[in-house]
Amino acid sequence: MNKLNKAALVAQIVTRTGLTTRQATSAVNAMLDSMTSTLTAGTPIGLPGLGTFKVLPTVERTGVRPSTGETIVIPAGRKVTFKVADDLKRTLGPQRES
């Protein structure tokens, strides 16, 4: 399965809106910059019909370096989580086991 990259997203926006490639690229960059700065500030982002992005703290924990088997300490930090909107969940349908 291929993922939608930025260039393909810009191409879809050009097709759907009639904007030029330059305008669509500028709009996508502005949206991504806004989302990045909002999440960096710790503010959640809710997009109706898609879902909610949220920043959560992580705790310090131990891990194992796969190449050497050495035990390491993974420092506390922050991670972005995404909760899918109910509308999108219904659209995707039930999950099938492979």
C-alpha positions in Angstrom: 0.0 0.0 0.0 1.4 3.4 -1.0 1.0 6.4 1.3 -0.2 9.8 0.2 2.8 12.1 0.1 2.9 15.9 0.0 3.3 16.1 -3.8 0.3 13.8 -4.4 -1.8 15.8 -1.8 -0.9 19.0 -3.7 -1.9 17.4 -7.0 -5.3 16.3 -5.5 -5.9 19.9 -4.2 -5.0 21.3 -7.7 -7.5 18.9 -9.3 -10.3 19.5 -6.8 -10.0 23.3 -6.5 -8.6 24.6 -9.7 -5.8 26.3 -7.8 -2.3 26.5 -9.4 0.3 24.1 -8.1 2.1 27.0 -6.5 -1.0 28.1 -4.7 -1.9 24.6 -3.6 1.7 24.0 -2.3 1.5 27.2 -0.4 -1.8 26.3 1.2 -0.5 22.8 2.2 2.7 24.3 3.6 0.7 26.8 5.6 -1.6 24.1 7.0 1.3 21.9 8.0 3.2 24.8 9.6 0.1 25.8 11.5 -0.5 22.2 12.7 3.1 21.8 13.7 3.2 25.0 15.7 -0.1 24.3 17.4 0.9 20.8 18.4 4.3 22.1 19.5 2.5 24.5 21.9 0.6 21.5 23.3 -2.8 22.5 21.8 -5.0 19.7 20.4 -6.3 20.0 16.8 -9.8 18.8 16.0 -10.7 18.2 12.4 -14.4 17.3 12.1 -15.0 14.2 10.1 -11.3 13.2 10.3 -10.3 13.1 14.0 -8.3 14.8 16.8 -4.5 15.2 17.1 -3.3 15.5 20.7 0.2 15.8 22.4 0.7 13.5 25.3 3.7 13.2 27.7 5.6 10.0 27.8 7.4 8.7 30.9 11.1 7.7 31.1 11.4 3.9 30.5 14.0 1.3 29.9 14.5 -0.4 26.5 16.9 -2.7 24.8 19.2 -1.7 21.9 18.4 -4.4 19.3 21.9 -4.5 17.7 23.8 -5.1 21.0 21.1 -6.3 23.5 22.3 -3.5 25.8 19.7 -2.0 28.2 19.2 1.7 27.7 17.1 4.4 29.3 14.6 6.1 27.0 14.0 9.6 28.3 10.6 11.1 29.0 9.2 13.2 26.1 6.1 14.0 24.2 4.2 12.1 21.4 1.4 13.0 19.1 -1.6 10.7 19.2 -4.6 10.6 16.8 -8.1 9.6 17.6 -10.2 8.8 14.5 -13.6 10.6 14.2 -16.7 8.4 14.5 -17.8 9.5 11.0 -14.5 8.3 9.4 -14.7 5.1 11.5 -18.1 4.3 10.1 -16.9 5.1 6.6 -13.9 2.7 6.9 -16.2 -0.1 8.1 -15.3 -3.0 10.3 -11.7 -4.2 10.5 -11.1 -7.5 8.9 -8.5 -10.0 10.2 -5.8 -10.9 7.7 
